[in-house]
Amino acid sequence: MVVGIPASISPVHFSEGERPPADLFDLVIVDEAHHAPAATWLAILDHFEGRSLLLTATPHRRDRRRLPGKLVYYFPLRQALDEGLYQPVTPQILAVPDGASRQQIDSLIVDEVVTLLATAEHATSQMLVRASSRQRAHELEAAYAAAGQQIPVLHSGLGRVRQSELIRELREGVHRGIVMVGMLVEGFDLPSLRIVAYHDKHKSLEPTAQLIGRLARVSTQFPQSSVLVTARDIDVYPHLEGAVRSLYLEDRDWVNVLPGVIDGFVEDDVNNAEYARSFEPSPGQIDLAHICPLRRARIFEIRTDAPWTPAFAMGELPDELAVGEQFAGKRILYSGTNPGHTTVLIVTGERSRPRWTSPDSSWG
């Protein structure tokens, strides 16, 4: 058995004569396999002839590139919740006074986190303070110090020895928490991490989603529920909503992991799906619940002295609105009415050629 990282074992780092034999391994197991499309990672899979097994809890990349291979097993989030591997995270969303400054918002979060750390439930909990930059990290370090919590700052600019030292001290309980800039997300596991002070948003949704997933992990040694503390501002909170919404669209059970953040969105989604199901079933591959029509209305006036009853009000659609017919220059893919025959829904589709293609482009 050989354990290594792509930076040291990828064939791209060796000359032709130095590369290991292609048949050296019977099985290549790749952890954090959502990185597999990267050149150094993919070179490993391409070089070795043995079978490959890819493992990842992050099946979707930021650039949407597909992972090599085929999906053979998926562990549902609902099963993780039912088996007690995951537990709900408690969101503490703090109200922000009108006109509050960034410093005032930080103070709200600091006070709430310090209060949580002082409770019996979180006597063994450690906290992670999320900062967007080194400057912000030191500002937050000072804010927590003023509140009686001396916590160090960890960022990539520190030497590797110092980084390792801080992580070791964190695991040993020397520090009650740490201020983090872009680290300790992927591949990092600290069961005692039960409180996150989310002062600043991540640059993308993926690290935020990973952070939520790590908070939801269950530990017998630290059974207390995790808490995510942030403020309902106009910058950070919408990003958090976006991360939870993204997770929810992948798996509806994510709303049970971090409840209360997107309740309005979930309610609208449920109501829209229920309304869509009230229409006549689609005979094709169209799921009406996933259609989001443009919010544009045209209002027509009908004279009261000229009685007019549309055909669909009687429960029947005219032949010219049947699937396959043309409507407004497009092909009808679905047409139907709701049970009360008060609304007719028509879904059309068309094929268009991107502007950057040439007229003789071949479409397979």
Phi, psi and omega in degrees: 000137178235129177246128182203175177244154183306328181297339182246339185244353181293136179302339181293344181267001183238149174284171186304318183281346183264348184291144179293156180302142182296334181260021184294324184245143173276332183216133175244117180255125183246114174270161185051046191288358175293350175273357187304326178294345178296148188303314183293326179285315182296329179298326178295313181294323181288327186283313185276136186275344181293170179291153182238142176234120183254129181239131178200147172256007180232077187288348182245123178276157178298324181272003177065014175291140183283149176279147178292154178092189180234151181284122180247342178205138179226125180267109185294145178297322179301321178293321178297323177290316182294325182272002177076020176276331176239150174222154181300144174264136180272116176274130173250095183261113187269135177291141181249124177297151178301133177077011181294140178277169177300320179295320179293322177294319176302318181297322177300314181292316180302312182299318181293317181294315180298322177296317178298316181298334182275353181281157179295324181299325184251029179298331181253005182282150170244158184241153174238127181255119183271122178235149184271344182206168179295321178299314179297323181299317181288328174297316180289326175303316180292323180295318179288326177297320179295335179267005176097008179245108179272106181231141182278170178253136177236124176209169186291345180285345177285152177296156182299324180297315180292321177301311180298322180295316180295318179295319178298315179297325178294316179295326181279355178084013178296322180248144179283345180184188182206147173265124190241138175237102174063028179223175176060042175243286182286127176079358182259133181226119177226100186304330182282353178287100185238355179227127176241125174264100187268079181284319185234147180281160172281167179286339179218172183284330187301311179298326178295317178296319178297321180296317178298318179298321180289325178294331184279350182294141181266140177227129178292331180284329179232077187284349183297148180290142177284154181230132174249118183253126175207177181248150179276069181263191183260006183237299185284315185298317176301326177295317178298317176301318180297321179295315180293322178296319178298317177295319181298321180291336175278320182209117184301337183288348178297335180292340176274344179280317177233079185286157172088352184274320182237037182302319179297317179296316181296318179298316178296320181296316179295315180296319179296317179296319179296319179294319180297323181290344179285344178279166178299139182301146177277130180283346184257214183263014184269127174259107185299332182294341182260007179270130180241090182293154176295142179276078179224133185235144170237130183248128179245139179264134178245127180292137181291337180271005177236081184303134181216127178236115180296151183300324184290343178292341177264004177094005181232143177258143177295157183301329183288351176254015179285156178301133181101341178281167179266137178219120182054037178080008181231160183275133179284124178261334178205144172210137181187172180236162175279169185303325181277358181056034177261347183222135173249135180245126179235125177249124180242162179216157177209157174255134179228152181262130177304144183298334186276000180271157177270157183302331183264016179297142180266132179247115182271000000 
